[in-house]
Amino acid sequence: MLLVLAMAAALWGVGRLTGAPRSARVYMVGLLFVAVVGLHLILPDGHPLREATGGEAAPWLILGGFVVLWAAYARVLRRVRARVEAQEGAARPAPEPGRFADGELDRYARHIVLRELGGPGQKRLKQARVLVVGAGGLGSPALLYLAAAGVGTIGVIDDDAVDATNLQRQVIHRDDRIGMPKVFSAEAAMTGVNPFVTVRPYHRKLTEDIAGALFEDYDLILDGCDSFDTRQLVNRVAVAQGKPLVSGALSQWEGQVSVFDPAHEGPCYACVFPEKPAAGLAPSCAEAGVLGPLPGVVGSMMAVEAVKVITGAGAALRGEMLIYDALWGETRRIALKRAEACPVCGGDAGRRSR
Ligand SMILES: [Zn+2]
């Protein structure tokens, strides 16, 4: 019997050395097995060949049975393993929009325990598509918090590059990214905080030609830009598409935030700021300066309003403006009214005739 096993081992070893495929080696050893069992079935008892190969067929048949069982078990094991790997592989790519990936819900645990948000609120955040205009002082905290909070799709448009003078307040950017387009610096920071969000960077100026098509892709717009003309453009397109606009602005020690959503209630931006301020009356941050942490406060408030608009929690600042005076530590809230005949939203007159 040992002789036959040695022959089988030799067949396997020689096959392996000569590079014969595994199936050919299995076939050769199987042939040897069939030959030995055949000898026992054909030859009479006591035949020298039978004596030399174990004397009877039974031990060979038992051995063959074990080998078949082991092979079947190994095959099942391989199939199960392949199926598990296939499932894991399928889970690895980004899940379809609005669906949570494995392990993603854990990071929103502190949201989910909030009565006003809960699982349904978190799901709305995941499904939300928010566009942020400007990746500067206000955009920095707003973008970071939107990403951290799990807003599923975040677009950011800005044509500027990171400059050393930005870093005193634009906390989404870093010293080693000076010279990099701000939208790509912001994208790196946001996906670094939350790899489960989709960030869409647009490295260009927001212009009349592209604004309509761009805004179509989003449900909510945040405006943290530093140009009155761009603010008016953002407002016109948001009003035309009936999309809420979370607007923040800064000057030196003071910041303000409001939600313009005339499709639901309250005025639009142009109702409140119809005219471009005279040159020198509204100096830019570069001209007048701005306290570093102030955009952190106001940009974070913009992210708060965005979460409220998306989830319906509490009351967003529609028709109201929150003003924060950092120098004296004061806040006040003022009511905003629709203009009598706003050229953008139709104002009060437009609403009455509707
Ligand atoms: Zn208006």
Residues whose N, C-alpha, C, O or C-beta is under 5 A from the ligand:
A	BS01	ZN	P267 C268 A270 C271 C342 V344 C345 G346 G347
